[in-house]
Amino acid sequence: MKDRLEAEKYFRDLRTEAYKLAEEGVHEHISPAIRLTEITELALQQAAEWPIQRRASGMREAAYWDWSHEVARFRRRPRRVEVAIWYEQTLLCGLALGRTSKNRVVGTIHLLEKNPRLREIPPPADGVVEPILVAPIAVRFLEAYALLLGCKEIAIDHPFADLVPYYESLGFDRRVTKGKKVLRLHHALTRR
């Protein structure tokens, strides 16, 4: 059991460092009000309301996971990818979960969801800060974490077909397909 606890602490510390590294770029390019954390109980409580908010606003269900269940499932793996994206201190913008391959070659996001309320938040009057875009922030975290682990690439697992061009615009330039279905999108990492 001690090895499991040591592994959990080691990877938690790496994720914490990756949150800080990713936040630096996010603060510079998107908003200084964004912060990245592990997925907390408060995050799970807010995410549990997302399906209700989507139905109330008439949005179609693009993605929905039982985040409490998924977090419990992914937390069995110490080297998991786990990030909650917050605006200021209280608004949960998005969640992402994934894992790194056993040999730490690929860091992958398996689940990614944006708070449906983000559509309601107006951009700042000065227009300096871009609207909160969850995917680029999650990818920035994934890249930082994967580099700390020594991974050679990052990936998005089973992307929605409508979002493939968007992820490709974020740098995911290699498709893994089965027939016409895109199973994964990959992006090679470069050391800085």
Secondary structure, 3 states (H helix, E strand, C coil): CHHHHHHHHHHHHHHHHHHHHHHHHHHHHCCCCEEEECCCHHHHHHHCCHHHHHHHHCCCCCCCCCHHHHHHHHCCCCCCEEEEEEECCCEEEEEEEEEECCCCCEEEEEEEEECHHHHHCCCCCCCCCCCCCHHHHHHHHHHHHHHHHCCCEEEEECCCHHHHHHHHHCCCCEEEEECCEEEEEEEECCCC
